[in-house]
Structure formats: structure tokens, C-alpha cells
Amino acid sequence: MKQTILIVALFFLYGCANKQPVKTNKLGCCDQPKSYSVVGEGIAPSNTLSKTHAMALAKRAAIADAYRQLGEKIYGIRVSASENVSNAILINSRIKTQVEACLKNAQITDNSYKQGLYRVSMSISVKSNGSNLMCSN
């Protein structure tokens, strides 16, 4: 009986030791480049020097929003949350999200500005090895 258990244990350990890890990149396994598209939006602030200034700030916000969305789609998003409960009543809820990404060669494919809202359509094609996302410091 002990010999059978020992043999089964050895086979199990041998099988685990020889298992080769699956090689994937940060983006998972994919053979073809994958394209991502987003629409970023930015609102013109009311306390600007001129309408042109408002539009420029809204455009900057829309581009930043589009980059953030691309980062979320490609790399994911870190979410941390905390809640305070007292006597089974929610006192305080706090949620923090964070995106950290390096994006190169994203293209603005369309933009528009209507009634203080700037919209930017942006897309990026990611190579299967992620080489066009690698940034040097």
C-alpha cells in the first residue's frame, strides 16, 4: 500500500516538474495584430479666455480620455475600493481606479466639436508581440 502511494506521488511530482509554462505576452496569445477603437469626450470649461481656448481645452481632455480608454482596453484597469459600515449601514464608500499604459502610434480617426463637447475617435493596432507598445524611460 505504501509503495503504491509512493509511486503515485512520484508520478504526480514528475508530471508537475516537467510541465512547460505556456509562453504568452502581456496581451495574451494572438497571431494577428489586434485593433482597438475608442471615442474620447471632453467638455469645454466655462471659465476660459475665449471660445477658441475652451475648444482647445476640450480637445485636450477628449484626447486624454481616448488614451485612457485605450489603456483600459489593452492593459486593464486597477480598482481599489473601501467601505465603512456601522450597524449594517453603509457610512462611506470609496472607489479608486488607475490605468498605467504605454501607447505608441495611436491615430485620431475623427473629431468633432458641438455645443461645448469635443469628441475624438482614436484607434490603435497592436502587434501580436506588443512591440509597438514598449516604451523606454
C-alpha positions in Angstrom: 0.0 0.0 0.0 2.8 2.5 1.0 4.7 1.5 -2.2 1.6 2.3 -4.4 1.1 5.7 -2.7 4.8 6.4 -3.2 4.7 5.5 -6.9 1.6 7.7 -7.5 3.2 10.6 -5.6 6.4 10.3 -7.7 4.4 10.2 -11.0 2.4 13.3 -9.8 5.6 15.2 -8.9 7.4 14.1 -12.1 4.4 15.3 -14.2 4.4 18.7 -12.4 8.2 19.2 -12.7 8.2 18.5 -16.5 5.3 20.8 -17.4 6.5 23.6 -19.6 4.9 27.0 -18.9 2.8 28.5 -21.7 4.6 31.4 -23.3 2.4 34.4 -23.7 3.0 38.1 -23.9 1.2 40.8 -21.8 -1.6 40.9 -24.4 -2.3 37.1 -24.4 -1.9 34.8 -27.3 -2.7 36.2 -30.6 -1.3 35.6 -34.1 -2.7 38.7 -35.9 -2.5 42.3 -34.9 -5.5 43.4 -32.9 -7.2 46.8 -33.4 -8.8 48.8 -30.7 -11.1 51.8 -31.2 -12.5 54.3 -28.7 -14.3 57.6 -28.6 -12.9 60.1 -26.1 -15.0 63.1 -24.9 -14.0 66.4 -23.4 -16.2 69.2 -22.1 -15.2 72.8 -22.5 -14.8 74.6 -19.2 -16.9 77.7 -18.6 -14.1 79.9 -17.2 -11.9 80.3 -20.3 -10.5 83.3 -22.0 -12.3 82.7 -25.3 -14.3 80.2 -27.3 -11.1 79.1 -29.0 -9.4 78.5 -25.6 -12.4 76.5 -24.5 -12.3 74.3 -27.6 -8.6 73.7 -27.2 -9.0 72.6 -23.6 -12.0 70.3 -24.6 -9.9 68.8 -27.3 -7.0 68.1 -24.9 -9.4 66.5 -22.5 -11.0 64.3 -25.2 -7.6 63.1 -26.4 -6.6 62.2 -22.8 -9.9 60.4 -22.3 -9.3 58.4 -25.5 -5.8 57.4 -24.5 -7.2 56.4 -21.0 -9.8 54.2 -22.7 -7.3 52.5 -25.0 -5.1 51.8 -21.9 -8.0 50.2 -20.1 -8.9 48.0 -23.1 -5.3 46.9 -23.7 -3.8 46.6 -20.3 -6.8 46.6 -18.0 -7.6 48.8 -15.0 -6.6 48.6 -11.4 -9.5 49.1 -9.0 -9.3 49.6 -5.3 -12.3 50.1 -3.0 -13.1 50.5 0.6 -16.3 50.8 2.6 -17.1 51.8 6.1 -20.2 50.1 7.6 -21.6 50.7 11.0 -24.7 48.8 12.4 -25.2 47.3 8.9 -25.5 50.8 7.4 -23.1 52.0 4.7 -21.4 55.1 6.1 -18.8 55.7 3.4 -17.8 54.1 0.1 -14.6 55.0 -1.8 -13.6 53.6 -5.2 -10.3 54.5 -6.9 -9.4 53.4 -10.4 -6.0 53.6 -12.1 -4.7 52.9 -15.5 -1.0 52.7 -16.4 -0.2 52.2 -20.0 2.3 52.9 -22.7 0.7 53.6 -26.1 2.5 54.4 -29.3 1.2 55.1 -32.8 -2.5 55.7 -31.8 -4.3 57.5 -34.6 -7.0 60.1 -34.3 -9.5 58.9 -36.9 -12.3 61.5 -36.4 -13.1 64.5 -34.3 -16.0 66.9 -33.8 -16.9 69.9 -31.6 -20.6 70.7 -30.9 -22.1 72.7 -28.1 -19.0 72.6 -25.9 -18.4 68.8 -26.3 -15.3 67.7 -28.2 -15.3 64.1 -29.4 -12.2 62.3 -30.6 -12.3 58.8 -32.3 -9.0 57.1 -31.8 -7.7 53.7 -32.8 -4.5 51.6 -32.5 -3.3 48.4 -34.0 -1.4 46.3 -31.6 1.2 43.8 -32.9 1.0 40.3 -31.6 4.3 40.7 -29.7 3.3 44.1 -28.3 6.5 45.6 -29.7 4.7 48.9 -30.7 3.6 49.4 -27.0 7.1 49.1 -25.4 8.2 52.5 -24.2 11.7 53.4 -23.0 12.1 55.6 -20.0 
